[in-house]
Amino acid sequence: MTETQIRFEDGAAYERMMGKWSQLAGVAFLDWLAPPTGARWLDVGCGNGAFTELIVEKSAPAALQGIDPSEAQLAYARTRLDASIVQLRHGDAMALPFSDDAFDVAVMALVIFFVPDPARGVAEMVRVVRPGGIVAAYAWDMVGGGFPLDAIHTEMRALGLTPALPPSIDASRMDALRDLWSKAGLEAVETREFTVQRTFANFEDLWTTSQMSASMRGTIAAMAPGDIEILEARLRNRVAAESTGRITQRARANAVKGRVAV
C-alpha cells in the first residue's frame, strides 16, 4: 500500500474521535501546567478547538490566539469558541505570525509530531513568549504504543498494511521532548506522562469512531473491502469487552514544559 497523507478536513469527525481523546489528556495536562489566570495564550495547531476550549474553561485567559494550517478545522473551531475571547487564524507553526514576546504561554496539543521541523516549531514558540513565560506541549507516545489507535495499527501491520503516521513521530518520545526544550534554551524543563481512558458503548461504537480519525480515513478508503472485513474481525478479537458490551481503551501522552530565560 502506498503512503497515505493525513489530512484534517472534517472538524466534526475529528471531534468525535481525536477531539474527545485530546480533551481527556488536556485536562490532566492543564492541571500539571498550573498556568496563571489572566495570561495571554497561544494555542499552536489549535485544530477544531477541542483543547482551545479547555484553556478558556480552566485557565481564564486574558487573551487567546489559535493558529492552524487547516481552514476546515478552523471553521469548526469558530462554531464552539467565543470570538470575543478567542482569535483564530490560518498559519504555520514554523513561522508564527506574531511579534516577539507577545504571549505569556504557548502550547502545542497533539501537534509537535505533525511539525516537519519540530525544533523550528519550538524555537518559534520561544520567540513569541515573553521572558519567564511558559512553553509546553503534550503528544501521544506514538513510538511507545500510547496512541489511541495503537491496537488497530498493530492489526494493520500484521496484515502487511501501513498505517498513516505523522511525519515527526520520534518527537513524541519523552527524551526527544526534553531534548527539544533544552536545546531551545528553555529553563526549568520538566516532563510528565499521562494515561487516560475512554469507554465506548460497544465494538461498533469503537470501530466506527476509529474510522473517523484523520489518520484512518484515507487508509481505510484505500483498502479492499475484504481487507477491511479482516481488519475489523482481528480488532474485535483483540479488544476486550465487558459483560455489558462496553469497551474501555487507554492512551498515553508525554508532556513537557519549560520557561523562557529571563
NORZIKA-V158199 format. One record per backbone hydrogen bond with DSSP energy under -0.5 kcal/mol. NH is the residue of the N-H (numbers start at 1). CO is the residue of the C=O. Records with the same first field share a line. If there is no record, write none. Layout:
NH = CO ; CO
//
This chain:
5 = 3
7 = 5 ; 214
9 = 7
14 = 10
15 = 11
16 = 12
17 = 13
19 = 14
20 = 15
21 = 17
22 = 18
23 = 19
24 = 20
25 = 21
26 = 22
27 = 23
28 = 24
29 = 25
30 = 26
31 = 27
32 = 28
33 = 29
34 = 30
38 = 59 ; 60
39 = 36
41 = 39 ; 63
42 = 105
43 = 65
44 = 42 ; 107
45 = 43 ; 67
46 = 43 ; 67
49 = 46
53 = 49
54 = 50
55 = 51
56 = 52
57 = 53
58 = 54
59 = 55
60 = 56
62 = 39
63 = 39
64 = 85
65 = 41
66 = 87
67 = 43
68 = 89
71 = 69
74 = 70
75 = 71
76 = 72
77 = 73
78 = 74
79 = 75 ; 76
80 = 76 ; 77
81 = 77
83 = 81
85 = 82
86 = 82
87 = 64
89 = 66
91 = 68
92 = 95
95 = 92
98 = 96
101 = 127
102 = 99 ; 128
103 = 128
104 = 40
105 = 40
106 = 134
107 = 42
108 = 136
109 = 44
110 = 108 ; 138
114 = 111
115 = 111 ; 112
116 = 114
120 = 117
121 = 117
122 = 118
123 = 119
124 = 120
125 = 121
126 = 122
127 = 123
128 = 124
129 = 125 ; 126
130 = 103
132 = 260
133 = 130
134 = 104
135 = 258
136 = 106
137 = 256
138 = 108
139 = 254
141 = 252
142 = 140
145 = 142
146 = 141
147 = 141
150 = 147
153 = 149
154 = 150
155 = 151
156 = 152
157 = 153
158 = 154
159 = 155 ; 156
160 = 157
161 = 156
163 = 161
164 = 215
168 = 113
169 = 166
171 = 168
172 = 169
173 = 170
177 = 173
178 = 174
179 = 175
180 = 176
181 = 177
182 = 178
183 = 179
184 = 180
185 = 182
186 = 181
187 = 259
190 = 257
192 = 255
194 = 253
196 = 251
198 = 249
200 = 247
206 = 202
207 = 203
208 = 204
209 = 205
210 = 206
211 = 207
212 = 209
213 = 210
216 = 213
217 = 213
218 = 214
220 = 216
221 = 217
222 = 218
223 = 220
227 = 224
228 = 224
229 = 225
230 = 226
231 = 227
232 = 228
233 = 229
234 = 230
235 = 231
236 = 232
237 = 233
238 = 234
239 = 235
241 = 239
242 = 246
245 = 242
247 = 200
249 = 198 ; 247
251 = 196
252 = 146
253 = 194
254 = 139
255 = 192
256 = 137
257 = 190
258 = 135
259 = 187
260 = 133
//
